[in-house]
Amino acid sequence: MTTIVANRKCMAADSRVSGDGVLYNTTKVLRINDSLVGVAGTVSATTRFLSWFAKGCPAEGVTFSDDDDFSGLVLNSKGLFYYAECCDPDKVCGSFATIGSGAQAALAAMHCGKTPEEAVRVAIKCDINSGGPIRVYNLKVE
């Protein structure tokens, strides 16, 4: 599925997408306005969330089906936020967060002092659903 790791300065992600017998690499973190937005889950759910977020998070939210799987991380100058299917932001109080199928391995690596990029690399070794090139995005705070 995915491994995305964020600290207060950057976000790193694998690039592998798998499903329905298809395997390819894609971008899992987008810069939307002043935020880095990382998404994990089904393609349809992540696409709907990104569209909703790009529109400024309108009150009607995003509709998810029972088959959807979704989680998101948003990093901006206001902090680090976790999103689930309810689309209400949950502020992360710690200094980092992880999402996706490789989240537990990446979380352990972060607790051992690794950078987000290094944590994704560790997760790729442990999680068959994460892979491809690792991409790192730095938060531009003005």
C-alpha beads as a LAMMPS data file, in Angstrom:
LAMMPS data file: protein, C-alpha beads

142 atoms
141 bonds

1 atom types
1 bond types

-500.0 500.0 xlo xhi
-500.0 500.0 ylo yhi
-500.0 500.0 zlo zhi

Masses

1 110.0

Atoms # bond

1 1 1 0.000 0.000 0.000
2 1 1 2.151 2.888 1.206
3 1 1 4.604 4.300 3.685
4 1 1 4.498 8.019 4.437
5 1 1 6.514 9.633 7.221
6 1 1 6.476 13.260 8.343
7 1 1 8.336 15.236 10.941
8 1 1 7.978 18.993 11.507
9 1 1 10.250 19.835 8.548
10 1 1 9.564 17.357 5.763
11 1 1 7.506 14.454 4.468
12 1 1 8.883 11.332 2.776
13 1 1 7.013 8.602 0.896
14 1 1 7.531 5.482 -1.106
15 1 1 6.045 5.500 -4.589
16 1 1 4.646 1.974 -5.165
17 1 1 0.995 1.462 -6.044
18 1 1 -0.399 -2.034 -6.215
19 1 1 -3.849 -3.436 -6.758
20 1 1 -5.907 -5.491 -9.164
21 1 1 -2.728 -7.086 -10.495
22 1 1 -1.205 -3.725 -11.450
23 1 1 2.059 -2.381 -10.060
24 1 1 3.424 1.101 -10.814
25 1 1 5.084 4.110 -9.180
26 1 1 3.350 7.401 -8.474
27 1 1 3.547 10.520 -6.322
28 1 1 1.890 10.110 -2.907
29 1 1 2.637 13.567 -1.518
30 1 1 1.364 16.756 -3.097
31 1 1 2.039 20.378 -2.279
32 1 1 -1.356 22.074 -2.037
33 1 1 -1.060 25.777 -1.255
34 1 1 1.168 25.971 1.837
35 1 1 0.674 22.326 2.856
36 1 1 2.339 19.024 2.119
37 1 1 -0.432 16.429 1.799
38 1 1 0.414 12.718 1.929
39 1 1 -2.254 10.089 1.285
40 1 1 -2.543 6.330 1.717
41 1 1 -5.398 4.039 0.739
42 1 1 -7.505 3.226 -2.270
43 1 1 -6.925 5.373 -5.335
44 1 1 -10.565 6.510 -5.431
45 1 1 -10.538 7.577 -1.762
46 1 1 -7.219 9.393 -1.959
47 1 1 -8.275 11.207 -5.135
48 1 1 -11.530 12.406 -3.527
49 1 1 -9.681 13.582 -0.404
50 1 1 -7.064 15.493 -2.420
51 1 1 -9.781 17.197 -4.469
52 1 1 -11.661 18.149 -1.278
53 1 1 -8.494 19.476 0.359
54 1 1 -7.541 21.492 -2.742
55 1 1 -10.983 23.154 -2.630
56 1 1 -10.235 24.427 0.876
57 1 1 -11.881 21.612 2.887
58 1 1 -15.547 22.550 2.331
59 1 1 -17.980 21.730 5.139
60 1 1 -19.700 18.902 3.253
61 1 1 -16.542 16.819 3.585
62 1 1 -15.719 13.739 1.535
63 1 1 -17.953 10.735 1.047
64 1 1 -16.227 7.389 1.490
65 1 1 -17.716 3.985 0.677
66 1 1 -17.383 0.876 2.840
67 1 1 -14.723 -0.403 0.407
68 1 1 -12.562 2.706 0.779
69 1 1 -9.434 2.710 2.862
70 1 1 -7.947 6.113 3.604
71 1 1 -5.542 8.003 5.821
72 1 1 -3.731 11.252 5.269
73 1 1 -1.020 13.426 6.753
74 1 1 -0.907 17.181 6.307
75 1 1 2.144 19.237 7.228
76 1 1 2.083 23.012 7.164
77 1 1 3.224 25.992 9.228
78 1 1 0.362 25.341 11.695
79 1 1 1.577 21.823 12.468
80 1 1 1.183 18.172 11.537
81 1 1 -2.313 16.726 11.151
82 1 1 -3.722 13.221 10.703
83 1 1 -6.883 12.625 8.648
84 1 1 -9.085 9.517 8.513
85 1 1 -12.421 8.821 6.825
86 1 1 -14.252 11.462 8.904
87 1 1 -11.985 14.188 7.419
88 1 1 -11.691 16.015 10.728
89 1 1 -8.037 16.953 11.260
90 1 1 -6.434 15.470 14.344
91 1 1 -3.392 17.498 15.412
92 1 1 -0.318 15.351 16.009
93 1 1 1.296 16.398 19.285
94 1 1 4.478 14.380 18.800
95 1 1 7.355 15.339 16.564
96 1 1 6.514 12.855 13.793
97 1 1 3.798 10.603 12.360
98 1 1 3.524 7.686 9.935
99 1 1 0.716 6.221 7.823
100 1 1 0.234 3.301 5.450
101 1 1 0.977 -0.395 5.502
102 1 1 4.610 0.288 6.398
103 1 1 3.704 2.703 9.209
104 1 1 4.745 0.481 12.125
105 1 1 8.211 -0.241 10.740
106 1 1 8.689 3.434 9.886
107 1 1 7.471 4.481 13.331
108 1 1 10.023 2.202 14.990
109 1 1 12.763 3.655 12.794
110 1 1 11.747 7.207 13.720
111 1 1 11.874 6.297 17.414
112 1 1 15.444 5.084 16.786
113 1 1 16.456 8.498 15.440
114 1 1 16.132 7.951 11.693
115 1 1 15.114 10.719 9.283
116 1 1 11.782 10.390 7.445
117 1 1 13.630 9.235 4.314
118 1 1 15.577 6.622 6.272
119 1 1 12.378 5.478 8.015
120 1 1 10.667 4.890 4.657
121 1 1 13.732 2.938 3.504
122 1 1 13.465 0.701 6.604
123 1 1 9.728 0.186 6.008
124 1 1 10.340 -0.833 2.392
125 1 1 12.581 -3.637 3.679
126 1 1 9.780 -4.882 5.978
127 1 1 6.602 -4.158 4.001
128 1 1 6.025 -5.921 0.682
129 1 1 3.413 -3.280 -0.247
130 1 1 5.860 -0.380 -0.084
131 1 1 8.607 0.213 -2.606
132 1 1 9.856 2.175 -5.556
133 1 1 11.842 5.379 -5.345
134 1 1 11.573 7.359 -2.119
135 1 1 10.575 10.982 -2.532
136 1 1 11.245 13.672 0.083
137 1 1 9.406 16.992 0.251
138 1 1 10.594 19.862 2.439
139 1 1 8.131 22.227 4.061
140 1 1 8.710 25.794 2.964
141 1 1 7.934 27.943 5.969
142 1 1 7.815 31.676 5.276

Bonds

1 1 1 2
2 1 2 3
3 1 3 4
4 1 4 5
5 1 5 6
6 1 6 7
7 1 7 8
8 1 8 9
9 1 9 10
10 1 10 11
11 1 11 12
12 1 12 13
13 1 13 14
14 1 14 15
15 1 15 16
16 1 16 17
17 1 17 18
18 1 18 19
19 1 19 20
20 1 20 21
21 1 21 22
22 1 22 23
23 1 23 24
24 1 24 25
25 1 25 26
26 1 26 27
27 1 27 28
28 1 28 29
29 1 29 30
30 1 30 31
31 1 31 32
32 1 32 33
33 1 33 34
34 1 34 35
35 1 35 36
36 1 36 37
37 1 37 38
38 1 38 39
39 1 39 40
40 1 40 41
41 1 41 42
42 1 42 43
43 1 43 44
44 1 44 45
45 1 45 46
46 1 46 47
47 1 47 48
48 1 48 49
49 1 49 50
50 1 50 51
51 1 51 52
52 1 52 53
53 1 53 54
54 1 54 55
55 1 55 56
56 1 56 57
57 1 57 58
58 1 58 59
59 1 59 60
60 1 60 61
61 1 61 62
62 1 62 63
63 1 63 64
64 1 64 65
65 1 65 66
66 1 66 67
67 1 67 68
68 1 68 69
69 1 69 70
70 1 70 71
71 1 71 72
72 1 72 73
73 1 73 74
74 1 74 75
75 1 75 76
76 1 76 77
77 1 77 78
78 1 78 79
79 1 79 80
80 1 80 81
81 1 81 82
82 1 82 83
83 1 83 84
84 1 84 85
85 1 85 86
86 1 86 87
87 1 87 88
88 1 88 89
89 1 89 90
90 1 90 91
91 1 91 92
92 1 92 93
93 1 93 94
94 1 94 95
95 1 95 96
96 1 96 97
97 1 97 98
98 1 98 99
99 1 99 100
100 1 100 101
101 1 101 102
102 1 102 103
103 1 103 104
104 1 104 105
105 1 105 106
106 1 106 107
107 1 107 108
108 1 108 109
109 1 109 110
110 1 110 111
111 1 111 112
112 1 112 113
113 1 113 114
114 1 114 115
115 1 115 116
116 1 116 117
117 1 117 118
118 1 118 119
119 1 119 120
120 1 120 121
121 1 121 122
122 1 122 123
123 1 123 124
124 1 124 125
125 1 125 126
126 1 126 127
127 1 127 128
128 1 128 129
129 1 129 130
130 1 130 131
131 1 131 132
132 1 132 133
133 1 133 134
134 1 134 135
135 1 135 136
136 1 136 137
137 1 137 138
138 1 138 139
139 1 139 140
140 1 140 141
141 1 141 142
